[in-house]
Amino acid sequence: MTGSPVGVINLECLMSRANILFTSGYRFRGDLNLANLEAAFSAVIECIEKFGHRLHFKAQDDFHWHPADALEKRFRVVDSDDIDAEFKEQCRHSLSLVDEGNHCPMVLTVIRDRNSSHDFIIAQTSEHTYVDARSAEIIFNLIVDYYNAVSRGDTRHRDEVIAAAKRITTLGSDEMVALLGADGHDREANIEGLVAYPIADVGAYAIPLDAVPECLEKYKQQRFAPVVQYFDIKGLLDRCRLKYPEVTQNSVACAALTKGFYNLNLKTRNGPDEHIISFKMLSDLLSPELRKQYSGNYIAFVPVSVEGNQPIEDMAKDIHDRIRHFKESKLDLTIFKLTEEAVDAAQVGTANDPLSFVVTNWNNYRFINSPEYLHGCQSLRHQSGVNIEPKDTLGAVLVNRPILVINMSPNHELCLSFFPSLRSEDETLEVAEHIRDVFHQHRAG
């Protein structure tokens, strides 16, 4: 890829085959200036150099970025009687944005309540080949900053936003690994620990590689709306922190998901009382400061295993400790590098992976913690929805098990959304039901 200004991240080759369009929905109440928002969206995304390129794929170990035709800056406004239902429909049809080879890395859709124009969702849809969820968040924050500056007549801050957007680049994975590992880590010890780490998929949620092509063929016959649930996490969070004050919201939420899978295994999948639940947790490799400079798929899929028969607060503590371990040891960086090496060796998609699900956390803390994140508007909810249509088996192996997305909103509301299942939507609904039961058992007051 000599001569391209876009750094090489092999994971992005895999993302291009998985064909993932993910949507973050930010719900507000207030007065929105559509002209200012469209101007902000256009001004920021045209500064992102990577968006002016396309990934050309020949094989997992043979791909490159090349300049694209004119960037499609799609800004849309939709009126609806039910903005949450419309959000799901936008997610269902998000893949149409890249149909017929369209070049559309990011789209902004305003979904307005037809009966109450002050209630609306700004839906940011991104192509995963270009950005991970954290990179998309950084870009959305810049769009909001530009909008706020224009709405307040602050031209100096508006210009600072454009300068910040122009500084965003994609650093190649080799350079990023060197940067993140500059203060040292024990790669060999991490690999030894990874090999020895116990994992199991007792419920057989992961689709075996030899079954993926048939599942994919059937899956492509229709497009699915996301399964989305909302929970008040405060009761469960208080219970866990009563015993372990240090546990994070993310660890507690993941414990609830894990307990849901465990209960389902006991009820319908002949799981023994004592068994582990293993899953992949997406780990963000970059600090907030580095995120402002570098945009791309800088994530690692780290295995986490928990004894499912424990009290839920102990499960949360085990997950919390595992996260601390893989951050402090830089195991996540080791796994990121191993994935890059596997792509170079054309080895991705050659072995089954016994982990039951994948979980990722898309929290936008600026949105959660800022009473007026968007000028003149109240922040109400962060929600999500994803659609996928893998182009081949290589892409399908990234999404061949349940994938769950966590979003937190103000007032301890948790949004849980599911990627569509390549095998069975009924399986997704069954998992969702058992997770819902766990949260309902621990509702506050």
N, C-alpha and C positions, 0 to 999 in steps of 0.2 A: 504494500500500500504506500509505496514511496511517493511523496509529493502531495498526498492528501492532508488537509489541515485537521482531519478528524482522526483522533488516535484510535488504535485498534484495541477493542475489547472483544475477545472471542465469544463471551456470553451473549453479546448482541447479535452474533450470527445465529445462535440458537433461538433467541427471541424473535428474530425475523421469520424463522420457520414455525414457531409456535403461533405467530400471528395473533397477538394479544392486544386488544383495545381496552384500556381501563379508564373509568370515569369517576372523578371525585366530584361530589355534589355539595355545594356550600349553600345552605338555606339561610335566608335573611328576611327581615321585616323592616321596611323603610322606603325611602325615596331613591330610586335608581335612575341615573342619567345614562340612557342607553348609548347616546352618541359618545360620551366620555369613555364608557367601557369599551366600546368597539375601537376607539382611537387608541386606548391603552393596550388592548390585545394586539392590534396590528403593529404598534410601535415596538413592543417588546419582542414578539416572536420573530420579527424580521431581523433582529439583532443577533439571534442565536445561529451561529455559523453552521452548526451541524444540521439544522433544518433545511439548509440549502443543498443537502446531499442525499443520496440514496445508497442503500447497501445492495451490492450486486453479488449474488450467491451462485457459486458453482458446486461447492462441497463444504462440509464443516471446517475443513482445513484449507479452503480456497475461496476467499471472498474479499471484497474490497469496497470502499466507499468511493463514489464518484459524484461530480456535480449533477444536480437535478435540474429539471425544467423549473419554471416559475413556481414558487411556493404558493400553495392554495391556503389563503387565510380565511378560514370559514368561521364567520360569526353569525349565529342564528338566534331568532327570537320565536318562541312557541307559546301560545296561550292555551291554557287547559283548565278544565273544571276540577281536576285532581292532579296536582303537580307531582305528587309522589308516584302515582301510576304512570304519568308521562315520563318521569325520570327513568323508570324501569323500561319503558318502551324505547327511549333514546338509547339505553344500554343494549337492548335487544338488537337494534338496528345499527349499532355503531360500526360494525364491520363494513357496512356499505360505504363508509368514508374512504376505504382503501380498495373498494371493488374496481376492477378493470384498470388496475395499476395506478390509481389516483395517488398523488403525492401530497399527503395531508397529515403531517406528524402530530398536530395538535389542533383542537377545535374548541370553541367556546359557544355554549348554548344557554340562553336565558329562558327559563321556563317560568312563565308568569301565571299566577292564579287569576283566571278570567273574572272571578267574582270579587277579588280583593287584590288589586294591582300592587299593593304594598308588600304582599307575600310572594316570594320568588326564590328559585334555585338557580345558581350559576353552576352549570355543569361543564367541567373541564375534561375533555376526552383526549387521551394521549396514546400514541403508538409505542409499545414497550421496546421496540427496536431502538428507539432514540433515547428514551429516558426511563429511569425507574420512578417509583412513586415519590421518593424524596426529591429527585430532580424536578419532577413536575410541580411539586409543592413550592420549590424555590422560584420557579418561573411564575406560578400563580401569585405568589406574594409580590413579585415585581410588578405584575399587571395591576394588582390592587394598589401598590404604592404609587404607580403612575396615575391611576384613576384618582386617588386621594389628592395627589399634588395638583392635578388639573382642576378638580372640583373646588380646591381651596385657593386656586390662583397662585400656587407656589411654583414658579418656573424653575427656580434653582434646584429644588428637590426633584422635579420632573427630569431635568437634565442629568442629575446624579443617578436616577434610575436607569436611564438609557446607557450611561457609561458603565454601570454595573452589569447590565445585560450583555453589553459588547465584550466584557471581560470573561464571560463564561465560555469555557472550551471543554473539549473531551480529551483527557490525557489517556494515552494508551495504557493497557493493563501492566505491562512490564515496568513502565515509569511510575505508575501509581503504586505498585507493590514495593518498589525501591523507596519511594517517598514514605509510605506508611510503615515500612519495616526498618527505617533508618536507625531507630534506637534499639534495634535488636529483638529477636524472638527465636525460640528453639523449634525450628521447622521439623526436625527429625523426631523430637519428642512429641510434637503435635500429631505427626503422622502415626507414630506408634500408639498414641492414645486413641486416635480415630479408629484404627484397625481393631483395637481391643474393646471399644465402646459397644455395649450391648444394644442391639436394635431388633425389633420384631413387628410384624404386621399381622397380629393374631386374627383380626377381622377380615383380612384379605381385601383391603380397600384399594391398594395399588393394582392397576391393571397390568398383568404380565405382558412382557414385550411381544410375545407371539400372538397375543389377543388384540394388540393395539390397532393393527390395520383394519380389521373387521369392525371394531368399535368406531374408528374414525370415519369409515365409509357410511355407517348408519347415522352417526352424529351430524354429518354434513347435510342431511336431508332437511333439516329445519334449523331455525335460530331461536335461542332461548332468552327469556327475560331472567334477570338475576333473582335468586332467592335471597331476600333481605329480612332481617329481624332487628328489633330494637329492645334493649333491656336497660333497666336501672341497675347499675353495678354497685351502688353504694352499700347495700346490705351485705353483699358478699365481700366487698373490700374491707368493710369494718370488721367482719368476722375474722378474716385472715390477718389483718393488722393487729388485732387484739393479741394474737399469739406471736406474730412476726411483724413488728412495726416497719421493718425495712422493705417489705415486698412492694413491688410496683403494680400499678393498674394492669400493665401488660402481662405480668406474671400471673396475676389473679385471673384475668380473662382467659389466658391460655390454660390454666388449671381447670376452669369450667369447661372449656372445649374438650380437654383430655378426659375429664370425668364423663362427659357425654358419650365419647367413643367407647370408653370402658363399659358404661352401662349398656350400650347397644350390643357390645360383644357378649355380655352376659345374657342378654335377653334373646337375641336372635342368631348369634354366631358361635354358640357352643364354647365361649371363652371360659377358662377356669377362673376361680375366684382370685387367684394370685397370678397376675400377668402384667407385663409392662405395655404401655402405650408409647410408641415411638413416632415422632413427627419431625419435619424440617421447619426450622424457624429462619425466616429471612433476617439477616443481620446487615445493617447499614455500616459500611466500612469507614465512612468519612465523618469527620467532625462537622458541626454546623458551619464553621469558618471555611473549611475546604469545600463544603457543598456550595457556597456562594461563588467559588471559582470554577468548579468542575462539574459538568453535567454528563450523566451516562449511567450505565447499569453497574454501579459499584456496590454489589450485594453478594452475600454468600449464603448458601443453604446449609445451615448447621443442624446436625442431628441432636435431638433432645429425647431422652427416654425417662419415663416416670412410672412408678408402681401405681397402678390404677386403683387398688383397693385401699389406699391411704385416705385419711380425712383430707378434705379439699384444701385446707390451709397448709398441710404438710406438702401436698402436691405443688402448691404455689411457691413454697419455700425451695423445694427441689429445683423448680424451673428458674427461680430467681438466682440460685447459686450456680446453675449451669450457665446462665447468661453472663454472670460475673466472671466465671472461669474462661469462657471463650473470648470474652473481651480482653481480660487481663493477659491471657497467654497468647493472644492474637491467633487463636485457632481459626477464627473466621477468615483472617487474611490467608492463612495456609490453605483453607478450603477453596477460597477464591482462586488462588494460584494453581491449585490442583485441577480445578475445572478448566482453566485456561490451557493447561498442559494437555488435558484429555482431549480438548477440541483440536489442538495442534496435532495430536496423534490419531485423530479420527476415531476415538474410542467412546464418545458419548452415544448412549443408546445401545450398548452391547451387553449390559448386565442388569438384572432386576435389582430393585432397591427396596428392601422391606421396611418401609416407613408408611404409616397409615394416612397422614395428611400433611399439608403445608400450611403455615400460618404467616401472615404478614401484617404489619402494623403501619397504618398510614396517618397517624395523628399529626395534625397541623397545630402546633402549640401556640403559634401566633393567633390563629383563629380562635382557639379555645380560650386563651387568656386575655384577649383584647376586647373590651366592651364595645368599642367602635372600630373594629377591624376594617370595615368598609365604610367610607364616609357617609354619615347620615343614616346608617342602618344598624340594626341589632343582629348579632350572630346567634343563630338558633340551633343549627344542626349540621354535622358533617356526615355525609352518607356516601355510599360507594356502589359501584356495579361494574362488572367485567364481562366482556364477551371474548370468545376465542374461536378460531377456526384454523387449526394446524394445517400447514401445507403438505406435511408428510410425516412419516413416523418419527423422524429426528425431532421435529417440533412437538409432536404429541407426547414424547417421553418427559417433557417439562411439565405436562399438565395431566398426567395419567393417574391421578388420585385426587381426593377432595382438596381444594385450595380455599382457605378461609381468609377473609380480610376483616381486620378490626379497625374501627374508627371511633374515637371518643369525641363527645360533644360537651358543651357546658352542662353543668348540673349532673355529672356522672352518667350521662346517657351513652350507652355503647351501641353502635351500629355493627352488625355482623352480616357480611354478605359472602356469597359463595360463587366461585367460578362455576360455569356450567360443567356438568359431568359428561365425559366422553362415553360413559357406559350407560348411565341410567339416572334420569332426573328423580325417579322415585327413591333412589339411594340417597341423593342429596336431601330430599325432604325428610327421609327417615333420620338421617344424621341431625338435621336442623331441629326436628322434634325432640330428640333426646338432649340436645344442648339446651333448648328452651326449658325443658323440665328442670335442668340443673339450676339455671338462673332463677326460675320461679320458686324453687325450694328455698332460696336464700334472699328473697326480696326484703327490703327494709320495712320495719314496723308493720 
